[in-house]
Amino acid sequence: MILSIARQSICWRLRGRPVGTAEPAPFAPPVGTRLCMPIFHGLSLRIARSALAVACIGLAWPSAAKAEANGVKRVLIINSFSGENAPFDIFGAQFRADLAQLVTPPIAFYETTLDGARFDPAHDTTAFVSFLRERFAKRPPELVVPIGPLAAQFYARNRERLFPEVPMLVAAAEQRMMSGIALGPKDGSLSLSLDIRQVFDNILQLLPETQRIVVVVGDAPIERYWVQVIQQVAAAYAGRVTIELMDKLSLAEVEKRVAALPANSAVLFPQMYVDGAGASQQQDHTLSRLHSASRAPVFGHFASQLGKGIVGGPLMPERIAATRVAQVASAMLNGDLGAARNAQPVTLAAPAYDWRELQRWRIAESRLPPGSQVRFRPPTLWQQYRWLVIAGLAALLLQSALLGGLLLQRARRRRAESEAQSLSGRILTAHEDERRRLARELHDDITPRLARLAIDAVRLAPAAGAASMQAELASLSKDVHGFSYRLHPTVLDDLGLADALRAECERIASGQQIDVGLEARGVPENLPREVAVCLYRIAQEALRNIVRHARARTVRVALLPKDQGLQLSVVDDGNGFDTDALFAKPSLGHASMRERVRLLGGRLQLRSVPGQGCSVVAWVPLAEVKS
């Protein structure tokens, strides 16, 4: 029961684990045990002392005992307020983390709190001093660090009853509250210098039309002191702006007041440990409620408040102050007392502002003091996606390079194809010209000469062997004539494509006993020579293949105009073939037909099914078709 009562007030927190350079994160929860042993208001001093005695006897503190056995450095931290008050909690956590890294021997931290918002020196001091004396009866700490003015004043008044020979380092106490705190030759201090006037000037610089500043502060004893300081500073602004204190109101009443503030108002929230109704308040929670309710911008004192609802300005940097205190403590633990005596106070830092609050209250950044920092600004699209943009641009450039290479390769390939087509066309033209020249030579020279020899042979018929010579010469003349016709039929030049095809069909029909029919209608009279040669050679090649392979009985040849061009079709009823097998292996005749049609911009279709004959259809375009 006694322990249950004792847990309801001042909290004593023990960190018995030696802490060295391997301390975890700066803001990691402390490792150790927590025992709440305060003075419960309303109990007699005897009951409180009994609770303390029973608690001290009942706990073993194994980690603390281990620290003592290992000879580690013992640092006692006396905090003015409990962890619900953010500035000192943040300060204490940063101080422990930094000191653990600065000092080579391991450190055992022992931390207790006065719960300054409720601590009554007249009634609670004796029990708290007894507790500390009992705890450190066997071995005192190597350094005592009171954090905040209340802890500093408490320890200074009771030092002779506690650890008079142990060095003391007063930390985070405001300069104006250091009066009456005597420092010995082994002691040091690093105080804070909080310029209230600078805070008010910042508000008026950002909001020059401000007519009213509401100061939200609590009603704890230490807060009453700051109310007096603020009232003294406010006198300098009389006639320029009205400064109103809300120290006697409950938090709910404060919310109603700030929610009804008129235009050209501002709210300053230094601290609120206990509101005007006597209720304890947690700093971050109070600030959040003020931020939600207020119709005016909210300003603060501490850097830890930035980002939680205040606009910003020159703020007290708790973490920087804690780091400096840790440096001084490290020097004191190493015997360097000069660093402790010459430590300069920590002043307000360079102005810093919350971009979101500036936007909310339409405060132009041009009004900010020179050298101000603007935090919580959302990143620009470039800042947020710059690596994606860079990667995208790199990919785009790579793709563009590849595309450019492909286009260049395509242009080269087309140029090569064009040159190949031109060369192929020239080769075919030269081939046809040579065939026509040879055909003319055979027709105009060789054939007449053979005819004259045959005539001479007839005249010499009585001679021995003349008859056989005459027959051989006649056969040779016929063969030369046929060879000349196959090289280049003169009828193609003399009478045109239709008559040349008719002659070819008749020749095939008479020589092979195949029914070959021709249908030629609408063939232009002025048919270009290359078109006539192309279609004739395709028909000639198709009929030759039918004679060699098809075993057909009927062949139908058609030459008709179609789609602004001329179409030739050769269809037979032979045994057909597998077109896939034909295309799978090279075929000079088929390649020649396709090349001739391609050079003229036409198309060639070859269809065949085994046992169902074959059809060859060639179409070439004509610029103008005349029947």
C-alpha positions in Angstrom: 0.0 0.0 0.0 2.8 2.3 0.9 4.5 1.7 -2.5 1.2 2.3 -4.2 0.9 5.7 -2.5 4.5 6.6 -3.2 4.1 6.0 -7.0 1.7 8.9 -7.3 4.2 11.8 -7.0 7.9 12.7 -7.6 9.5 10.1 -9.9 13.0 8.8 -9.3 14.5 7.1 -12.4 17.5 4.9 -12.3 19.9 4.1 -15.2 22.1 1.5 -13.6 23.6 0.2 -16.9 27.0 1.6 -17.6 26.8 3.8 -20.6 29.8 4.5 -22.9 30.3 5.2 -26.5 27.9 2.4 -27.3 24.8 4.3 -26.1 22.0 3.6 -28.6 20.2 6.4 -30.3 20.2 9.9 -28.8 16.5 9.8 -28.1 16.2 6.1 -27.2 14.2 5.3 -24.1 16.5 5.0 -21.1 17.4 1.6 -19.9 16.9 0.9 -16.3 14.2 0.9 -13.7 11.7 3.6 -12.7 10.5 4.0 -9.2 8.0 6.7 -8.3 8.7 7.9 -4.7 7.3 11.4 -4.2 5.7 13.2 -1.4 2.0 12.7 -1.8 0.2 16.0 -1.0 -2.0 15.6 2.0 0.1 12.8 3.7 2.1 13.5 6.7 5.9 13.6 6.5 6.1 10.5 8.6 4.1 8.4 6.1 6.2 9.8 3.2 9.5 8.9 5.0 8.2 5.4 5.7 7.3 4.9 2.0 10.8 6.0 1.0 12.5 3.8 3.5 10.4 0.7 2.6 11.0 1.4 -1.2 14.7 1.8 -0.7 15.0 -1.4 1.3 12.7 -3.4 -0.9 14.6 -2.9 -4.2 17.8 -4.5 -5.1 18.9 -2.3 -8.1 21.0 -5.1 -9.6 22.2 -2.9 -12.5 23.3 -0.1 -10.2 25.2 -2.6 -8.0 27.0 -3.9 -11.1 27.9 -0.3 -12.1 29.4 0.3 -8.6 31.4 -2.9 -8.8 32.9 -2.0 -12.2 34.0 1.5 -11.0 32.1 3.4 -13.6 31.5 7.2 -13.5 28.2 7.9 -11.6 26.3 11.0 -12.8 23.2 12.1 -10.8 20.7 14.2 -12.9 18.1 16.1 -10.9 15.4 17.4 -13.4 13.2 20.3 -12.5 10.2 18.7 -14.3 8.9 15.3 -15.2 9.0 13.9 -18.7 5.6 15.4 -19.6 7.3 18.8 -20.1 8.9 18.5 -23.5 11.8 21.1 -23.3 13.5 19.5 -20.3 12.8 16.0 -21.4 14.4 16.6 -24.8 17.3 18.4 -23.1 17.9 15.5 -20.7 17.8 12.8 -23.4 20.2 14.7 -25.6 22.5 15.4 -22.7 22.8 11.7 -21.7 23.4 10.6 -25.3 26.1 13.2 -25.9 27.9 12.7 -22.6 28.0 9.0 -23.1 29.8 9.5 -26.4 32.2 12.1 -25.0 33.5 10.3 -21.9 35.8 7.3 -22.3 34.9 5.5 -19.0 31.4 4.0 -19.0 28.8 6.1 -17.2 25.9 5.1 -15.0 23.2 7.7 -15.1 20.9 8.2 -12.0 18.0 10.5 -12.7 15.4 11.9 -10.5 12.8 14.6 -10.9 11.3 17.2 -8.6 8.0 17.4 -10.5 8.5 21.1 -10.2 4.9 22.0 -11.1 3.8 20.3 -7.8 6.9 20.4 -5.6 6.5 22.3 -2.4 9.9 23.1 -0.9 8.5 23.7 2.6 6.9 20.2 2.9 8.7 18.0 0.3 12.4 18.9 0.7 13.2 16.8 3.8 11.8 13.6 2.4 13.5 14.1 -0.9 16.9 14.8 0.7 16.5 11.7 2.9 15.8 9.6 -0.2 18.9 10.8 -2.0 21.1 10.4 1.1 19.9 6.8 1.6 20.4 6.0 -2.1 24.0 7.2 -2.3 25.0 6.4 1.3 27.8 4.0 0.3 29.1 5.8 -2.7 28.3 9.4 -3.8 28.1 10.4 -7.5 31.1 11.9 -9.3 28.9 14.7 -10.7 25.5 16.2 -9.9 23.7 17.9 -12.8 20.6 19.9 -11.8 18.6 20.7 -14.9 16.4 23.8 -14.8 16.1 26.5 -12.2 14.0 24.6 -9.6 16.4 21.7 -9.5 19.4 24.1 -9.3 17.8 26.1 -6.4 16.8 22.9 -4.5 20.3 21.4 -4.8 22.0 24.7 -3.9 20.0 25.0 -0.7 20.5 21.4 0.4 23.9 20.7 -0.9 25.5 20.6 2.5 23.1 17.8 3.6 23.7 15.8 0.4 27.1 15.8 -1.4 29.0 18.9 -0.5 32.3 17.7 -2.0 30.8 16.5 -5.3 31.1 18.9 -8.3 27.9 20.4 -9.4 27.0 21.5 -13.0 23.9 23.7 -13.2 22.3 23.2 -16.6 19.5 25.0 -18.5 18.7 27.5 -15.8 17.7 30.9 -17.0 20.2 33.6 -16.1 17.6 35.7 -14.2 16.9 32.7 -11.9 20.5 32.0 -11.0 20.6 34.5 -8.2 21.1 32.9 -4.9 22.9 29.9 -6.4 26.4 29.8 -5.0 29.0 28.0 -7.2 32.0 26.4 -5.5 35.5 26.1 -7.0 34.7 22.7 -8.5 31.3 23.8 -9.9 30.2 25.0 -13.2 27.1 26.2 -15.0 25.7 26.7 -18.5 22.7 28.9 -18.3 20.1 30.1 -20.8 19.5 33.6 -21.8 15.8 34.0 -22.9 15.2 37.5 -24.4 11.4 38.0 -24.2 11.6 41.3 -26.0 13.2 39.6 -29.0 10.3 37.2 -29.1 7.7 40.1 -29.1 9.8 42.0 -31.7 9.7 39.0 -34.0 5.9 38.8 -33.8 5.5 42.5 -34.7 8.0 42.2 -37.5 6.1 39.4 -39.2 2.7 40.8 -38.3 3.2 44.6 -38.2 -0.6 45.2 -38.0 -0.9 43.2 -34.7 -2.9 45.0 -32.1 -3.2 42.3 -29.5 -0.8 39.5 -28.2 -2.3 36.9 -26.0 0.3 35.1 -23.8 -0.8 31.6 -22.8 1.1 30.6 -19.6 0.3 28.5 -16.6 0.0 29.2 -12.9 2.7 27.1 -11.3 5.1 28.9 -9.0 7.8 29.1 -11.6 5.3 30.3 -14.2 4.2 33.1 -11.8 7.8 34.3 -11.9 7.7 34.4 -15.7 4.4 36.2 -15.6 6.1 39.0 -13.7 9.0 39.1 -16.3 6.5 39.3 -19.2 4.6 42.1 -17.5 7.8 44.1 -17.1 8.7 43.6 -20.7 5.1 44.4 -21.8 5.3 47.8 -20.3 7.7 48.8 -23.1 5.0 48.1 -25.7 2.3 50.2 -24.1 0.4 52.2 -26.7 1.7 50.1 -29.5 0.2 46.7 -28.8 -2.0 45.2 -26.0 -0.3 42.2 -24.2 -2.8 40.0 -22.3 -1.9 37.2 -19.9 -4.1 34.1 -19.5 -2.4 32.6 -16.5 -5.5 32.4 -14.4 -7.7 30.5 -16.9 -8.2 26.7 -17.4 -7.0 25.2 -20.7 -10.6 24.9 -21.8 -11.3 28.6 -21.1 -8.1 29.5 -23.0 -9.3 27.5 -26.0 -12.5 29.5 -26.0 -10.7 32.8 -25.8 -8.2 32.1 -28.6 -11.0 30.7 -30.8 -12.8 34.1 -30.5 -9.8 36.4 -31.1 -10.4 39.3 -33.4 -8.3 40.1 -36.5 -4.7 41.4 -36.0 -4.1 39.2 -33.0 -1.3 36.8 -32.1 -0.8 34.0 -29.5 2.4 33.5 -27.6 2.8 30.1 -25.8 5.9 30.0 -23.6 4.8 27.1 -21.3 2.0 25.7 -19.3 2.8 23.2 -16.5 -0.3 23.8 -14.5 -3.3 25.8 -15.8 -5.3 28.3 -13.9 -7.6 25.6 -12.7 -4.8 23.6 -11.1 -4.7 20.8 -13.7 -1.4 19.5 -15.0 -0.8 20.0 -18.7 1.5 18.2 -21.1 3.3 20.7 -23.3 2.8 19.1 -26.8 -0.8 18.3 -26.1 -1.5 21.8 -24.9 0.2 23.3 -28.0 -1.8 21.0 -30.3 -5.1 22.1 -28.7 -4.1 25.8 -29.0 -3.1 25.3 -32.6 -6.4 23.7 -33.5 -8.6 26.3 -31.7 -6.8 29.6 -32.4 -7.9 32.1 -35.0 -4.6 33.8 -34.8 -1.0 32.7 -35.4 0.7 30.9 -32.5 4.3 31.6 -31.5 6.6 29.9 -29.0 9.9 29.9 -27.1 11.5 26.5 -27.8 13.0 24.9 -30.9 11.2 21.7 -30.0 7.9 23.5 -30.6 8.7 24.2 -34.3 6.7 21.8 -36.5 4.1 21.3 -33.9 2.0 24.4 -34.5 4.0 27.5 -33.9 5.0 30.0 -36.7 8.6 30.2 -35.5 11.2 32.9 -34.8 14.2 33.1 -32.6 13.9 29.9 -30.4 15.8 28.4 -27.6 17.8 25.4 -29.0 17.4 22.7 -26.4 19.5 20.1 -28.2 22.4 22.5 -28.8 22.3 23.6 -25.2 22.3 19.9 -24.1 25.3 19.2 -26.3 27.2 22.1 -24.8 26.3 21.0 -21.3 27.5 17.5 -22.1 30.9 19.0 -23.3 31.2 20.9 -20.0 30.3 17.8 -18.0 32.9 15.8 -19.9 35.5 18.3 -19.1 34.6 18.3 -15.4 34.7 14.5 -15.2 38.2 14.7 -16.7 39.3 17.2 -14.1 39.2 20.3 -16.4 37.4 22.9 -14.2 38.4 25.9 -16.4 36.0 24.9 -19.1 33.1 24.7 -16.6 33.8 28.1 -15.2 34.1 29.9 -18.6 31.0 28.5 -20.3 29.0 31.1 -22.0 25.1 31.2 -21.8 23.1 29.7 -24.6 21.0 32.4 -26.3 18.2 32.2 -28.8 19.1 30.7 -32.1 18.8 32.2 -35.6 15.2 32.6 -36.5 13.5 29.5 -38.0 10.0 29.2 -39.3 7.5 26.6 -40.3 6.6 27.0 -44.0 3.1 25.5 -43.4 2.3 28.2 -40.8 3.6 31.0 -43.0 1.3 29.8 -45.7 -1.6 29.3 -43.4 -1.5 32.9 -42.1 -0.3 34.4 -45.4 3.0 35.7 -43.9 5.3 36.7 -46.8 8.8 35.4 -46.6 10.1 38.8 -47.5 9.2 39.9 -43.9 11.4 37.3 -42.3 14.7 38.5 -40.7 17.9 38.1 -42.8 19.4 34.6 -42.3 16.1 33.0 -41.4 15.6 29.3 -42.0 12.3 28.1 -43.5 11.6 24.4 -42.7 8.9 21.9 -43.6 8.7 23.4 -47.1 7.3 20.7 -49.4 9.8 19.6 -52.0 9.4 21.0 -55.5 8.5 18.5 -58.3 12.2 18.7 -59.3 13.4 18.0 -55.8 10.9 15.2 -55.3 11.3 13.5 -58.7 14.6 14.7 -59.9 16.2 11.2 -60.0 13.2 9.8 -61.8 13.4 12.7 -64.3 17.1 12.2 -64.7 16.6 8.5 -65.2 13.7 9.1 -67.6 15.8 11.7 -69.6 18.7 9.2 -69.7 16.4 6.5 -70.9 14.9 8.9 -73.5 18.3 9.9 -74.7 19.3 6.3 -75.0 16.2 5.4 -76.8 16.7 8.5 -79.1 20.2 7.4 -79.8 19.0 3.8 -80.5 16.2 5.2 -82.7 18.6 7.5 -84.5 20.9 4.5 -85.1 18.0 2.5 -86.4 16.8 5.3 -88.7 20.3 5.7 -90.0 20.6 2.0 -90.5 17.2 2.0 -92.2 18.2 4.8 -94.5 21.4 2.9 -95.4 19.5 -0.3 -96.0 17.0 1.5 -98.2 19.7 3.2 -100.1 21.4 -0.2 -100.5 18.1 -1.8 -101.6 17.5 1.1 -104.0 21.0 0.6 -105.5 20.4 -3.1 -105.6 17.1 -2.6 -107.3 18.6 -0.2 -109.8 21.5 -2.6 -110.4 19.0 -5.5 -110.8 16.9 -3.4 -113.2 20.0 -2.5 -115.2 21.1 -6.1 -115.3 17.7 -7.3 -116.5 17.6 -4.5 -119.1 21.0 -5.3 -120.3 20.1 -8.9 -120.4 17.1 -8.3 -122.5 19.0 -5.9 -124.8 21.6 -8.6 -125.2 19.1 -11.3 -125.9 17.3 -9.0 -128.4 20.6 -8.2 -130.1 21.5 -11.9 -130.3 18.0 -12.7 -131.6 18.3 -10.1 -134.3 21.7 -11.4 -135.2 20.5 -14.9 -135.5 17.3 -13.8 -137.4 18.9 -11.4 -139.8 22.3 -13.0 -140.4 22.6 -16.6 -139.4 19.2 -17.8 -140.5 19.4 -16.3 -144.1 22.8 -17.7 -144.6 21.6 -21.2 -143.5 18.7 -20.8 -146.0 21.1 -20.0 -148.8 23.2 -23.1 -148.0 20.0 -25.2 -148.0 19.1 -23.8 -151.5 22.6 -24.5 -152.8 22.4 -28.0 -151.4 19.2 -28.5 -153.5 21.0 -27.5 -156.6 23.7 -30.0 -155.9 21.2 -32.8 -155.4 22.7 -35.2 -158.0 26.0 -35.2 -156.0 26.5 -37.9 -153.5 25.3 -37.0 -150.0 23.7 -33.7 -151.1 20.2 -34.8 -150.0 21.3 -35.6 -146.5 23.2 -32.2 -146.3 20.1 -30.4 -147.5 18.0 -32.0 -144.8 20.5 -31.3 -142.1 20.8 -27.6 -143.1 17.0 -27.2 -143.1 16.8 -28.7 -139.6 19.6 -26.5 -138.4 17.9 -23.4 -139.8 14.7 -24.3 -138.0 16.5 -24.8 -134.7 18.4 -21.5 -135.0 15.1 -19.8 -135.8 13.5 -21.3 -132.7 16.4 -20.3 -130.6 16.2 -16.8 -131.9 12.5 -16.7 -131.0 13.1 -17.9 -127.5 15.8 -15.3 -127.0 13.5 -12.5 -128.0 10.4 -12.8 -130.2 10.4 -10.2 -132.8 6.7 -10.2 -132.8 6.8 -8.6 -129.4 8.4 -5.5 -130.9 6.5 -5.7 -134.2 2.9 -6.5 -133.2 2.8 -6.1 -129.4 2.3 -8.1 -126.2 -1.1 -9.7 -127.0 0.1 -11.1 -130.4 3.3 -12.3 -128.9 1.4 -14.2 -126.2 -0.9 -15.6 -128.8 2.1 -16.9 -130.8 3.6 -18.4 -127.7 0.4 -20.1 -126.7 0.0 -21.6 -130.2 3.6 -22.8 -130.2 3.1 -24.6 -126.9 -0.2 -26.0 -128.0 1.1 -27.4 -131.3 4.3 -28.8 -129.8 2.9 -30.4 -126.6 -0.7 -31.4 -127.4 -2.0 -29.1 -124.6 -5.1 -27.1 -124.9 -3.8 -23.5 -124.4 -6.4 -20.7 -124.5 -5.7 -17.0 -124.5 -8.0 -14.1 -123.5 -6.6 -10.7 -124.2 -8.9 -7.7 -123.9 -8.3 -4.0 -123.4 -4.6 -4.1 -123.8 -3.2 -0.6 -124.4 -1.7 0.1 -127.7 1.1 2.2 -126.4 2.1 -0.3 -123.7 5.5 0.6 -122.2 8.2 -1.7 -123.5 9.4 -2.8 -120.0 5.8 -3.8 -119.1 5.4 -5.8 -122.2 8.8 -7.6 -121.7 8.0 -8.2 -118.0 4.6 -9.8 -118.6 5.8 -11.8 -121.6 8.7 -13.3 -119.7 6.4 -14.2 -116.8 4.0 -16.0 -119.2 6.9 -17.6 -121.0 8.4 -18.9 -117.7 5.0 -20.1 -116.4 4.2 -22.0 -119.7 7.7 -23.5 -119.7 7.2 -24.8 -116.1 3.8 -26.2 -117.1 5.3 -28.1 -120.0 8.2 -29.5 -117.8 6.4 -30.4 -114.6 2.6 -29.9 -114.5 1.3 -32.7 -116.9 -1.6 -30.4 -117.6 -4.2 -30.9 -120.2 -5.7 -27.4 -120.3 -4.0 -24.0 -119.7 -5.8 -20.7 -119.7 -3.9 -17.4 -120.2 -5.7 -14.1 -119.6 -4.4 -10.5 -120.2 -6.8 -7.9 -118.9 -6.7 -4.4 -117.5 -7.4 -4.1 -113.7 -7.0 -1.4 -111.0 -5.2 1.1 -113.2 -2.9 -1.6 -114.3 -2.5 -4.7 -116.4 -3.0 -8.2 -115.0 -1.7 -11.5 -116.5 -2.9 -14.8 -115.2 -1.8 -18.3 -116.2 -3.9 -21.2 -114.8 -3.5 -24.9 -115.5 -5.2 -28.1 -114.3 -2.0 -30.0 -113.7 -0.8 -32.0 -110.7 0.2 -28.8 -108.7 2.8 -28.7 -106.0 3.5 -27.6 -102.4 4.2 -23.8 -102.4 5.9 -24.0 -99.0 8.4 -26.4 -100.4 8.9 -24.1 -103.4 9.6 -21.1 -101.2 11.8 -23.0 -98.9 14.4 -23.6 -101.6 15.9 -21.2 -104.1 14.2 -21.1 -107.5 15.8 -19.0 -110.3 12.6 -18.9 -112.4 10.4 -17.8 -109.5 12.9 -15.3 -108.3 13.2 -13.9 -111.8 9.4 -13.4 -112.1 9.2 -11.7 -108.7 12.1 -9.4 -109.4 10.6 -8.3 -112.7 7.3 -7.5 -111.1 8.9 -5.7 -108.1 11.0 -3.5 -110.4 7.8 -2.2 -111.9 6.1 -1.7 -108.6 3.6 -4.6 -109.2 2.8 -7.8 -107.4 3.0 -11.5 -108.1 0.8 -14.3 -106.6 1.5 -17.9 -107.0 -1.1 -20.4 -105.7 -1.0 -24.2 -106.0 -2.4 -27.2 -104.2 -1.1 -30.7 -105.0 -3.4 -32.4 -107.5 -5.4 -29.2 -108.1 -3.2 -27.3 -110.6 -1.5 -24.0 -110.3 -2.2 -20.3 -111.0 0.3 -17.5 -111.6 -1.1 -14.0 -111.4 1.0 -10.9 -112.1 -0.2 -7.3 -111.9 1.8 -4.2 -112.9 0.6 -0.6 -112.6 0.1 1.7 -115.6 0.1 5.5 -115.5 -2.6 5.6 -118.2 -4.6 2.7 -119.7 -5.9 3.0 -123.2 -7.9 0.3 -124.8 
